[in-house]
Amino acid sequence: MPDYQAMYYQLFNAQTDAIRVLQTAQKKTEQMYIDSPKPDIVLLSSKAPKESINLISCKIG
């Protein structure tokens, strides 16, 4: 008969290790984002006529 307790502990420990690895990676990448230089935001104008923009927005929304 399989040792279900040992199987459970093996799986549980592997899952908690994986969660810990993912949380650490997330914290590191979030900190990289916070530490990165802020981008220059440029407002681009639309080349489409206003009528076509209104038609598109009416169909979507």
C-alpha positions in Angstrom: 0.0 0.0 0.0 1.4 3.5 -0.9 2.5 5.7 2.0 0.0 8.5 1.5 1.4 10.5 4.3 4.8 10.6 2.8 3.3 11.4 -0.6 1.3 14.2 0.9 4.3 15.7 2.6 6.4 15.5 -0.5 3.8 17.2 -2.6 3.0 19.8 0.1 6.7 20.7 0.5 7.2 21.0 -3.2 4.2 23.3 -3.5 5.3 25.6 -0.7 8.8 25.7 -2.1 7.4 26.7 -5.6 5.1 29.4 -4.0 8.1 30.8 -2.1 10.2 30.9 -5.3 7.4 32.7 -7.2 6.8 35.2 -4.5 10.5 36.0 -4.3 10.6 36.5 -8.1 7.5 38.7 -8.0 9.1 40.9 -5.3 12.3 41.2 -7.2 10.6 42.2 -10.4 8.3 44.6 -8.7 11.3 46.3 -7.1 13.0 46.4 -10.5 9.9 48.2 -11.9 9.9 50.7 -8.9 13.6 51.4 -9.4 13.5 51.8 -13.1 13.6 55.3 -14.6 10.2 56.9 -15.3 9.3 56.9 -19.0 8.7 60.0 -21.0 5.1 60.0 -22.0 4.3 61.4 -25.4 0.7 62.1 -26.5 0.2 61.0 -30.0 -2.6 62.6 -32.1 -4.9 60.4 -34.1 -4.7 60.6 -37.9 -8.2 59.2 -38.4 -11.1 61.7 -38.9 -13.3 62.3 -35.9 -16.3 60.7 -37.7 -14.5 57.3 -38.0 -13.5 57.5 -34.3 -17.1 58.0 -33.3 -18.3 55.1 -35.5 -15.7 52.8 -34.0 -16.5 53.8 -30.4 -20.3 53.3 -31.1 -19.7 49.8 -32.3 -17.5 48.8 -29.4 -19.3 50.6 -26.6 
